[in-house]
Amino acid sequence: MLWSPSGQGTAALAAGAPLVATGALEGESAPRIAASAADLARENAVLMIALPAYGHKAVLDALAPHLGAQHRIIIS
């Protein structure tokens, strides 16, 4: 499942475009798109933060109220 705070990063995927991976691993998938940080946290126990460092605070601030002991956070 993917979530974008602005929705811009996942708009095409939410509309049905495939996520295409190229390089060492190649393939296409259709990930689920979370509408909010709350949805993302509710449906996933492991969350990976994968964005430029200047975006970490905003994403973690949005996620923090929805995190519990069951969550594991990986920061890339």
C-alpha positions in Angstrom: 0.0 0.0 0.0 1.3 3.5 -0.9 0.4 6.9 0.5 1.3 10.3 -0.6 0.6 13.3 1.6 -0.3 15.5 -1.3 -1.8 12.7 -3.4 0.2 13.9 -6.4 2.7 11.0 -6.1 0.0 8.4 -6.2 -2.7 10.0 -8.4 -1.9 8.0 -11.6 -1.7 4.8 -9.6 -5.0 5.5 -7.9 -6.4 6.0 -11.4 -5.3 2.5 -12.5 -1.8 3.1 -13.9 0.6 0.2 -13.1 3.6 0.7 -10.9 6.5 -0.2 -13.2 9.9 -1.3 -11.8 13.0 -1.4 -14.0 16.6 -2.3 -13.3 17.8 -5.3 -11.2 14.2 -6.3 -10.6 11.6 -5.7 -13.3 7.9 -6.0 -13.3 4.5 -4.3 -12.9 2.1 -4.2 -10.0 -1.0 -2.5 -8.9 -0.5 -1.4 -5.3 -3.4 -0.3 -3.1 -3.4 3.4 -2.4 -4.2 4.8 1.0 -6.4 7.9 1.1 -4.8 9.1 4.4 -2.1 8.4 6.9 -4.8 7.0 9.2 -5.8 4.4 6.5 -2.2 3.5 5.9 -1.4 2.9 9.6 -4.7 1.1 10.2 -4.0 -1.5 7.4 -0.3 -2.0 7.8 2.0 -3.0 10.6 5.2 -2.2 8.8 5.6 1.2 7.3 8.6 2.3 5.2 9.3 6.0 4.9 10.9 6.4 1.4 11.2 10.0 0.4 13.7 12.8 0.5 14.8 13.7 4.1 13.1 17.1 3.9 9.8 15.3 3.8 10.2 13.0 6.8 8.9 15.5 9.4 5.6 16.1 7.6 5.0 12.4 7.0 5.9 11.4 10.5 3.8 14.2 11.9 0.8 12.9 9.9 1.4 9.3 10.9 2.3 9.8 14.6 -1.3 10.0 15.9 -2.1 6.7 14.2 0.9 4.6 15.3 0.8 2.0 18.0 3.0 -0.7 19.6 2.2 -3.0 16.7 3.9 -0.7 14.1 7.4 -1.0 12.8 8.9 2.0 11.0 11.7 1.7 8.5 13.2 5.0 7.4 15.1 4.9 4.1 
